[in-house]
Amino acid sequence: MGDVNPFRRRGDTDGPAQASEVDRTSATLAAAGRGNEEAFGEFYDLTASLVYGVILKVVRDPAMAEEVTQETFVELWRLAPRYDATRGSAKSWTATIAHRRAVDRVRSEQSRRNREDRDHERRTENESDTTAEVVIDRLDHTRVRNALDALSDTQREAVTLAYYQGRTYREVALLLDVPEGTAKTRIRDGLIRLRDHFGVDS
């Protein structure tokens, strides 16, 4: 079974819309543009299924599609006075606004995820840098070099590149031919083992 459209009106069919319904859609939208709330309610009934369908194809999440559908009708009420029947049908105009609103939501969600990823990366880097400061600042380099033998080969290689050759995380990843996240993990875990080896409190 496919997704259930909560905005589909009883009696809707998948065939071509009747001319009378098309006319009624335009008429109710025009009336809504003059502030007629009852007409806008009818317009909602006539176009809710269309709007939800357009939005669902973009956001691909039924719950989010329902939310964006309601937001779209708030915007349609606000924009109704701008509708010009000479430039196209009411349904086409409505579908365009719905699609635009859905795309905006997808972009907004992607921006939010990108921010969260950047914040997570900064936190990870800060944790690694803090651990490095604890180890390097409190212990002399000779003792640290000797303690490197306690690390695994991969950890020792990553820590040496980062803190004795001054390589960045990206450079370490390129030199070791591993993902940047893996390089960061090896450096962090190696520094934690060094810290624990010397009994240094973080």
Secondary structure, 3 states (H helix, E strand, C coil): CCCCCCCCCCCCCCCCCCHHHHHHHHHHHHHHHCCCHHHHHHHHHHHHHHHHHHHHHHHCCHHHHHHHHHHHHHHHHHHHHHCCHHHCCHHHHHHHHHHHHHHHHHHHHHHHHHHHHHHHHHHHHHHHHHHHHHHHHHCCHHHHHHHHHHCCHHHHHHHHHHHCCCCCHHHHHHHHCCCHHHHHHHHHHHHHHHHHHHCCCC
